[in-house]
Each structure stands twice: as C-alpha cells, then as structure tokens.
Amino acid sequence: MPRYTFKEFKSDQEVRWCPGCGDHGVLAALQRALPDVTEALGYSKERYVVVSGIGCSSRLPYYMNTYGFHSIHGRATAISTGIKVANPELAVWQACGDGDALAIGGNHFIHAVRRNVDINIILFNNQIYGLTKGQYSPTSRFGAITKTSPYGTVEHPFNPGSLVLGAKGTFFARTLDSELKLTSEIMLSAAKHDGCSVMEVLTNCVIFNDGAHKLIADREFRADRTIVLRHGEKMIFGKNRDKGIMLDGMGLRVVTIGQDGITEDDILVHDAHSENVGIHMMLADMKYPDFPVALGVIRDVKDVTYDDGVRDQVAEVKAKSKIQCVDDLLRSGSTWEVK
Amino acid sequence: MQHKVIDAKDVVIRFAGDSGDGMQLTGSLFADMSAIFGNELSTFPDYPAEIRAPHGTVSGVSGFQVHIGSDHITTPGDFCDMLVAMNPAALKANAKWLKRTAMVLIDSDTFDEDGLKRAGLHNDPITELHIEDRTIIIAPITSLTEESLKDSGLDRKTVNKCKNMFTLGMACFIYNRPMEYIFQYLERKFGKKKPELIEPNKKVLKDGFNYAANIQAIPNTYNIEPAHQPKGLYRNITGNQATAWGLLAASEKSGLPLFCGSYPITPATGILEELAIHKSLGAKTLQAEDEIAGICTAIGAAFAGSLAVTTTSGPGLSLKSEALGLAVMTELPLVIVDVQRAGPSTGIPTKTEQTDLNQALYGRNGECPMVVMAAKSPAGCFDSAFNAAKIALEHMTPVILLTEGFLGNGSEAWRIPSMKDYPKIVPPFAHPNKEYKPFERDPETLVRKWAVPGMAGCEHRVGGLEKNHEGVLSSDPVNHALMVQEREMKVRKVADYIPELEVHGAESGKLLVVGWGGTYGHLLSAVQDAHELGMEVGFAHFDYIKPLPRNTEEIFSHYDKILVCELNSGHFVNYLRAEMPQFNYAQYNKVQGQPFLVQEIVSAIKQNL
C-alpha cells in the first residue's frame, strides 16, 4: 500500500476560517495524523468519512479530501453513529464544537459515548458560539461576559472530560490547538482505540473569545500550567520538570520534587488503561490555578463497541434462524391454504 | 335445546372490557381462528392510551371489533351483531354501536352496585342505555370461570385472567368456530414458560363453549361459510407487520442491508419491534435516544449505503422535520413511515386520523419537496412499504409513507405473495474511480448518482448547505434557483414510474368520490352501497399523493363534482385545489379519532348528488 502524505487528505476547497483561528491547527493535525493512521491500521483512503454538525469547526469536512458529511446543528454524532453501525468497516471522524456537541447535540453526544460507538470525535472547545458571533456556550466559564450575557453568565459550564467519563466513556484525551504534534499523536491513539474516542481540543476564537485559554496555553507558562499525560509515565511537569502529581488522601496534590522530602518515586504513574475511572475523573477535572490542566490521553480502556455488537448479533441470529429470505418470512407462523 | 342455526353472509363482533381484561387478545384470537377457517375479515382494535386505565371506568374500556364474512370484507363494520361487554363501562361505551338485531353478552358478576357506579350507570343499565329490544344474554362469567377452575390450584388473580377464555368459548359456540386453533395457541404460548396454565385455559374455553350450548338464552347460532378466496397460501397480518415485511422485501430486492433508526412511539412502535426480530434477514435496528437521532442515524446509514428507514407517528415526524430537510438537500434515499394518530401534540395517541398530510407535504423550512405516499389497508402496507423503498432508492429522495393507527394495528387475511413476482430495485450507484460529480443529474429523471464511502475515487462531501452540480458550496442566486427547481422536478418526475389512478364504479358523471390512505375499505363499501341504492358514482383512491398519478386531471375531468373524503379537516382537498383549481370540489371530513362509518359516506354521497 502506498504511503499517503498530508497532501492527499487536503481538499481543493479554500479554507475559510479567520486568520489565526485555532481550527487551522486542528485541521493540520488531522491531515498529518491520517497518513500515520492509514499506515498503522492498513486502511485505504476511501474508508474515511468525516462528519460534522454546524458551527465554525463543522466546516472541517469540506477541507478534507475524504468522504464527508456536513450535517445539521447538533446531529453529527447521530449521523456518525448511523454511518458506523451501517458499515463498521468505515473509519468515522467527527468535528464538532462545544455548542454543537454539548448544547443542541448533548443528548446524541452522551448516548454515543454510552453506547461506545467506534467513532472519533474531535470536540473543538473555544467556549463560545463563533459562527453566530459571540454568545456563551455550555463550556463558557461562570460569569463570562458575552453578547447574550452582557452582565455575565449565571450558569455553570460543562467540563467535557467529566461528562465523557461520567457517561462511562472509554477514551478521553485533551490537547491544545497550537500543540500540533501532541494533537496528531492523540488522533493516532484515538484511531487505534476501538470505541468512542473523544478528543477535546482547547481552541482559540480570535474574534469572539480571544485568549479564552490564554492562562494555560500561553507559551510563557504553558509548561507550568499544563501536564501532558502519557500512559506508563510519571505525572511530571513544569519548565524545570520538577513538579508532579501525587495522591493525597482522596484527592490529588501538586508537589515539587526535591521539596519536603518528595522524590520522583512519590509521583503517580499515569495508567490510561485502568478500569477505575476515579483518578481519570480527577485528572480530567484539574483546573488552573490549583492544578495544571491535563493534556494527552487521560483514559483509554477496552470495552465492546456498539457497532460490533449490532453486527455480531445479526450474524448470530442469521446462523440460527430458519428464516433466511423474505419468502421464508412470509410463510412463517400461522398460515392456511385455500384450495 | 335446539338452537336455530342461521347462515350469515357476514357478522361483526365487538369484544369490550376493562383495559386489563384481555379483550385485544380475545378479539385477535377470534380473528385468527376465523381467518384459518377461511373467512374474509377485517379488525379494528380500539383501546385507551393508558396501559391500565382506572378500573371499571368508561375511559378505560378496551375494544376489539372483528368483521368476518363469506364474501369480500373491506371494513371492520360500522355496527355490531354481537357485543361482549365484560363490565358495565364496556356496555355503556359500546351500546351505541349495536345493530337493532344485535345480541349482547354481559358478565353479570360485574354489574353490581360498584361496577354500575364506576360506569356512571344506575340500577337498570339496559333501560338506561335504551337497548331493551336487543337480545341480552346475562351470564355470570366471572363466577363460572371461578367454578370451572376451583380445583385447578391456581390463585384467584390467575383464575380471573382466564375469564376471557370463557367468553371466547361462548363466542365459538355462537359462531360455530372450531377451537383447535386456540388450543394450539395456548400450547405455543404457555408451552415452555408456564405449562401449568395450558390445561386450565383449555378447560375454561371448553366450559364456556358448553355453557353457551346448554343455556336457553341463546336463540340462534350462526354459520359463516368460508369465503371463495383465490387459491393460495394465506395468513393474517397487521399493518405494522406488513410495513416491516415490505421494507425487508425491498432490502432483499435491492441487495442493500436494511437499517432502521427509530424511537418508540404509539402506534408506530410495532414496526421497529417487528424489524428487531428479523435480524436473520440482515436488518439492523437502532433504538435511538430520540426521534431526531432516529432519522439522523438513518440518514447516516443511507450515506453509508444502506436501505435506511425511520418509523414514527405525528409528534415524532414534527421532531424529524429539520433532518427531513437534510435528506432532501443531500438527496439521499430514505423511507419515513408515519403511522398517523389523533393530534395535535400528544392528542389521542391510540386513535386513528389522517391529520399529518399537511405536515408530510409542507412541514419543513425552505422549498423542500419529497415523495408522499399512503397505504390503504393493513396488508396493503406491504406493497406500499416496498414501493416507498423502491422509489427512495431509485430516485434518490426521501419518501414519506403515511399509514394510520387504524391500519397499523388492524389486521386482515392476506394471500401470501411470492418474492419472484416483485421487481428488482436498482439504485443509481456511481462507478468507482470514474469522475464523480455528486449532484450531476440523469437528464430524464433528474436523479443524481450515489457514491458510498468505501468506493474508491468518489470521495465527496454532502451536507445541508446549497451546492452546485459539482458538489461545491454555492450561494449563487441562479444556482440556488436551479437546484430548487431540479429538486422539485425530480420528485414530480416520479409520476412516470407509479401506477395510474383507477376508477371503481361510474367512469364519468355527476360525482367522483375521492379518498386516500386507510379509508379505502370504507369508501369502497360506501360506493358499492350507493350503487345498490341506485346512485351512480365513481370512486378513485390515491396511494400516491406527491406526485399525483399522471392521469389524475384526466379522470377528474369526467365528473361534475369531486367529493374528497378524509379523516382531517381537508388537507388533501386543499392540496388538490392548489394543484388542479379548475375542478369543482366538495369535501366530507371527520376528525374524531375514529374511522369513517360506511353509512356516513353514503349520506355524504347522497347530499352531493
């Protein structure tokens, strides 16, 4: 099989996101990740389907030279589910925003996670409605001043990570729009994961919510305010690689290695494959300034997938049933003959 | 004593009781047994929305009407020859449906002070309900059942559940039905799970039969000879079952796997349940998280190359509206089955109506045309569902198939067809590795080609945004106007592929009776009755609403007046007025959550002549 490059995944359509929009980074990461995914999993290009709902990020399928479906607001997850269940051979990727997936499409989102449909959901979280020009979203921080909350919102935001883990999600990862390499790496892990993979990308909307993630994403202090989790590795972070996460009673604590007798041995080792969701939940919930924000694959566990379950059940029933064609069906049960 | 045995051409029997009395089962067993006996039949289940409505009240009465005959039967019958009333409420609710000559069988054990009070009746219900002139058979069914099973060791609750078998036994005697079928049913039903219930139920059934034979109160019994039906293998089938099977047939004939994404809703749920059983035919069913997910998963499955279906009823169709627009815009094949019920909003969920036609035709944003069809009888749902799928797949369009609660739950005997007599379904698939323009159209049909993921070299994007023939986003005004027109014309051109309209009765003259959907049987009977009364009228029934059959205008032009009868306030007649304003239309409408009565239509015909 020929080795694809990112060029084969680029469509001829002009990319129409604003200059400086975080979405450009996600698109680039996906176009770079798919050749690796294709090689790792032995796919061919025509097996990819990229699905989206409505919103700025949902324009993404037009920029991918794959099969694509730009659907309606909030429904991308339901459409992806239908595609994957109808043909489990397809590799389904989904682009959706925080409003699309968590407000109008919240129901489909949690149910796809619950069913563990083998789709890869890229959740662009810029904490704002961009395409409608600046209204608060279900991930906007409490008190956010937007066009529809001129005096500040009075509602609590969703943390997509806890939502996914609460719905018994099997895969959750987080990344930043500017971390191209990390994002591509996460996309490869998501592709390899059998089941519903949710990748939250903290994206910046330069027009309506510029700097929403600035406090953690700025190059100047990113290393101190985020932690990249990798399975099997110690949870160490910081510009000087001297900070770490350890268990403290029922919770987590940030410590400095070399202070108060703390050594590297005290630092937690990340186990993304642990069935126990407790620590994953705590990691997904970590917020600046008390904690670094967790990036990387936070949870990646095996479970049966919905699409396989549906397919296998059809095969099982088919193998056992006396009804093998419609003529059999029509003649099954109570019938009588008129002579 | 000797009962007089009367040969009857047809009889209508209505079983009515509390919603927990098992009347639906009793009625359907009686129907199945009659079907196997060789009678023609039509059934009408009429039950409340509550699973167990307040005990003994009129609102909690569940009825099942069955019309059997030795000749062609097209309706469940307006009025009944026999009413089985398991309690006072059942009698009160159904007294108005008694023929003058009717027989009424009541369970006298339930006609105590409490039972009468719950039904809002007083000491003498027979007089109060003005049915003194009917033959009333008073039988203590509850206590006779208890007596019959006193040595069975069954608890009181279980014994009480057997009283419908006692009633059925009596009905078997009165209508000379062989009970063998019921025995077999009981063995099938309880065989593995509760074998201890087989013998008691059989005993009660036989005791009911013998009781009816021994009492003097029953003046006559009836013979209904088997009908002279065409040779062949027959079965009884409900509309929902036939719909599901028709879709499976289309899946087989197209070679495409069936995918059904649906959310449970009365009275459409039976289709999803039926499809869920038949995984051996490759059907994938997805019980979605809501109605919108039902249609959206189906649209996804259509994009992926399945025969995609979503099933619902009125309120669910409302929820699916936006996604219907997406299916129109992406020009994907999709079948939407709407088993109509009484609305608006939740309305009366278990009652039948034709009030979703406007919604099916117009209920979407933008210029959003799709094919709209209707099924005309329970068994007819098979062909309608097959044809809906065929049109959707071959014309790359969503198709709404309207059925009705009356059809979905109603049943009739059906001569089993052979799949070799059904046409192949050939979707317009694109060719891999050839240049593919997603919205390039066949010049004749205006149908686009279908490229499905997995097909190499045909990668493309579809979506809700307007596009040009190449599939590139376009907000160009001229392109938009062209695409709007082409989508409409594509649907209209389906008229070249559907059967022409047929006329029963007079081929020209003063009046053409017109209907659509599940009113077919009633309208046909009415026109036949009118003919017997010397009124010469024609009758044309529409299975296809958008587009209309090609010869519609020609047929209408032969009559002075077109009388459109429908179970809504005039959706179809107004559609016809808009499509063909040159004709003189009259309308007869009923919006009561109930089917037409044949006699109502006959009167309407009379008034319009």
HADDOCK unambig.tbl for C-alpha pairs under 7 A between the chains (distance, minus, plus):
assign (segid A and resid 46 and name CA) (segid B and resid 453 and name CA) 6.13 0.50 0.50
assign (segid A and resid 46 and name CA) (segid B and resid 454 and name CA) 4.84 0.50 0.50
assign (segid A and resid 46 and name CA) (segid B and resid 455 and name CA) 6.16 0.50 0.50
assign (segid A and resid 46 and name CA) (segid B and resid 456 and name CA) 5.27 0.50 0.50
assign (segid A and resid 46 and name CA) (segid B and resid 459 and name CA) 6.56 0.50 0.50
assign (segid A and resid 47 and name CA) (segid B and resid 453 and name CA) 5.97 0.50 0.50
assign (segid A and resid 47 and name CA) (segid B and resid 454 and name CA) 4.76 0.50 0.50
assign (segid A and resid 49 and name CA) (segid B and resid 453 and name CA) 6.85 0.50 0.50
assign (segid A and resid 62 and name CA) (segid B and resid 461 and name CA) 6.40 0.50 0.50
assign (segid A and resid 65 and name CA) (segid B and resid 459 and name CA) 6.72 0.50 0.50
assign (segid A and resid 66 and name CA) (segid B and resid 459 and name CA) 5.12 0.50 0.50
assign (segid A and resid 66 and name CA) (segid B and resid 460 and name CA) 6.47 0.50 0.50
assign (segid A and resid 67 and name CA) (segid B and resid 453 and name CA) 6.02 0.50 0.50
assign (segid A and resid 67 and name CA) (segid B and resid 459 and name CA) 4.64 0.50 0.50
assign (segid A and resid 67 and name CA) (segid B and resid 460 and name CA) 4.99 0.50 0.50
assign (segid A and resid 67 and name CA) (segid B and resid 461 and name CA) 5.72 0.50 0.50
assign (segid A and resid 68 and name CA) (segid B and resid 460 and name CA) 6.18 0.50 0.50
assign (segid A and resid 68 and name CA) (segid B and resid 461 and name CA) 4.28 0.50 0.50
assign (segid A and resid 68 and name CA) (segid B and resid 462 and name CA) 6.33 0.50 0.50
assign (segid A and resid 69 and name CA) (segid B and resid 461 and name CA) 5.57 0.50 0.50
assign (segid A and resid 69 and name CA) (segid B and resid 462 and name CA) 5.04 0.50 0.50
assign (segid A and resid 69 and name CA) (segid B and resid 463 and name CA) 5.41 0.50 0.50
assign (segid A and resid 70 and name CA) (segid B and resid 462 and name CA) 6.21 0.50 0.50
assign (segid A and resid 70 and name CA) (segid B and resid 463 and name CA) 4.32 0.50 0.50
assign (segid A and resid 70 and name CA) (segid B and resid 464 and name CA) 6.59 0.50 0.50
assign (segid A and resid 71 and name CA) (segid B and resid 463 and name CA) 5.09 0.50 0.50
assign (segid A and resid 71 and name CA) (segid B and resid 464 and name CA) 5.71 0.50 0.50
assign (segid A and resid 72 and name CA) (segid B and resid 464 and name CA) 6.55 0.50 0.50
assign (segid A and resid 75 and name CA) (segid B and resid 296 and name CA) 6.77 0.50 0.50
assign (segid A and resid 78 and name CA) (segid B and resid 293 and name CA) 5.28 0.50 0.50
assign (segid A and resid 78 and name CA) (segid B and resid 296 and name CA) 5.47 0.50 0.50
assign (segid A and resid 78 and name CA) (segid B and resid 297 and name CA) 5.07 0.50 0.50
assign (segid A and resid 79 and name CA) (segid B and resid 296 and name CA) 5.06 0.50 0.50
assign (segid A and resid 79 and name CA) (segid B and resid 297 and name CA) 4.77 0.50 0.50
assign (segid A and resid 79 and name CA) (segid B and resid 299 and name CA) 6.46 0.50 0.50
assign (segid A and resid 79 and name CA) (segid B and resid 300 and name CA) 4.37 0.50 0.50
assign (segid A and resid 80 and name CA) (segid B and resid 300 and name CA) 6.21 0.50 0.50
assign (segid A and resid 81 and name CA) (segid B and resid 297 and name CA) 5.96 0.50 0.50
assign (segid A and resid 82 and name CA) (segid B and resid 297 and name CA) 3.80 0.50 0.50
assign (segid A and resid 82 and name CA) (segid B and resid 298 and name CA) 5.86 0.50 0.50
assign (segid A and resid 82 and name CA) (segid B and resid 300 and name CA) 4.45 0.50 0.50
assign (segid A and resid 82 and name CA) (segid B and resid 301 and name CA) 4.69 0.50 0.50
assign (segid A and resid 83 and name CA) (segid B and resid 300 and name CA) 4.50 0.50 0.50
assign (segid A and resid 83 and name CA) (segid B and resid 301 and name CA) 4.68 0.50 0.50
assign (segid A and resid 83 and name CA) (segid B and resid 303 and name CA) 6.89 0.50 0.50
assign (segid A and resid 83 and name CA) (segid B and resid 304 and name CA) 5.34 0.50 0.50
assign (segid A and resid 86 and name CA) (segid B and resid 259 and name CA) 6.78 0.50 0.50
assign (segid A and resid 86 and name CA) (segid B and resid 301 and name CA) 5.11 0.50 0.50
assign (segid A and resid 86 and name CA) (segid B and resid 304 and name CA) 6.42 0.50 0.50
assign (segid A and resid 86 and name CA) (segid B and resid 306 and name CA) 6.53 0.50 0.50
assign (segid A and resid 87 and name CA) (segid B and resid 304 and name CA) 6.51 0.50 0.50
assign (segid A and resid 108 and name CA) (segid B and resid 289 and name CA) 6.95 0.50 0.50
assign (segid A and resid 108 and name CA) (segid B and resid 293 and name CA) 6.87 0.50 0.50
assign (segid A and resid 111 and name CA) (segid B and resid 289 and name CA) 6.92 0.50 0.50
assign (segid A and resid 310 and name CA) (segid B and resid 284 and name CA) 6.86 0.50 0.50
assign (segid A and resid 314 and name CA) (segid B and resid 279 and name CA) 4.98 0.50 0.50
assign (segid A and resid 314 and name CA) (segid B and resid 280 and name CA) 6.19 0.50 0.50
assign (segid A and resid 314 and name CA) (segid B and resid 282 and name CA) 6.03 0.50 0.50
assign (segid A and resid 317 and name CA) (segid B and resid 279 and name CA) 6.08 0.50 0.50
assign (segid A and resid 317 and name CA) (segid B and resid 280 and name CA) 5.26 0.50 0.50
assign (segid A and resid 318 and name CA) (segid B and resid 279 and name CA) 6.54 0.50 0.50
assign (segid A and resid 318 and name CA) (segid B and resid 280 and name CA) 3.81 0.50 0.50
assign (segid A and resid 318 and name CA) (segid B and resid 281 and name CA) 6.91 0.50 0.50
assign (segid A and resid 321 and name CA) (segid B and resid 280 and name CA) 6.08 0.50 0.50
assign (segid A and resid 323 and name CA) (segid B and resid 280 and name CA) 6.48 0.50 0.50
assign (segid A and resid 324 and name CA) (segid B and resid 280 and name CA) 6.24 0.50 0.50
assign (segid A and resid 324 and name CA) (segid B and resid 281 and name CA) 6.14 0.50 0.50
assign (segid A and resid 325 and name CA) (segid B and resid 281 and name CA) 6.33 0.50 0.50
assign (segid A and resid 326 and name CA) (segid B and resid 248 and name CA) 6.96 0.50 0.50
assign (segid A and resid 326 and name CA) (segid B and resid 249 and name CA) 5.90 0.50 0.50
assign (segid A and resid 327 and name CA) (segid B and resid 418 and name CA) 6.40 0.50 0.50
assign (segid A and resid 327 and name CA) (segid B and resid 419 and name CA) 6.16 0.50 0.50
assign (segid A and resid 330 and name CA) (segid B and resid 416 and name CA) 6.48 0.50 0.50
assign (segid A and resid 334 and name CA) (segid B and resid 235 and name CA) 6.44 0.50 0.50
assign (segid A and resid 335 and name CA) (segid B and resid 233 and name CA) 6.66 0.50 0.50
assign (segid A and resid 335 and name CA) (segid B and resid 234 and name CA) 5.43 0.50 0.50
assign (segid A and resid 335 and name CA) (segid B and resid 235 and name CA) 4.56 0.50 0.50
assign (segid A and resid 336 and name CA) (segid B and resid 36 and name CA) 5.71 0.50 0.50
assign (segid A and resid 336 and name CA) (segid B and resid 233 and name CA) 5.67 0.50 0.50
assign (segid A and resid 336 and name CA) (segid B and resid 234 and name CA) 5.18 0.50 0.50
assign (segid A and resid 336 and name CA) (segid B and resid 235 and name CA) 6.39 0.50 0.50
assign (segid A and resid 337 and name CA) (segid B and resid 232 and name CA) 5.71 0.50 0.50
assign (segid A and resid 337 and name CA) (segid B and resid 233 and name CA) 4.41 0.50 0.50
assign (segid A and resid 337 and name CA) (segid B and resid 234 and name CA) 5.93 0.50 0.50
assign (segid A and resid 338 and name CA) (segid B and resid 229 and name CA) 6.93 0.50 0.50
assign (segid A and resid 338 and name CA) (segid B and resid 231 and name CA) 4.90 0.50 0.50
assign (segid A and resid 338 and name CA) (segid B and resid 232 and name CA) 5.31 0.50 0.50
assign (segid A and resid 338 and name CA) (segid B and resid 233 and name CA) 6.30 0.50 0.50
assign (segid A and resid 339 and name CA) (segid B and resid 231 and name CA) 5.10 0.50 0.50
assign (segid A and resid 339 and name CA) (segid B and resid 232 and name CA) 6.67 0.50 0.50
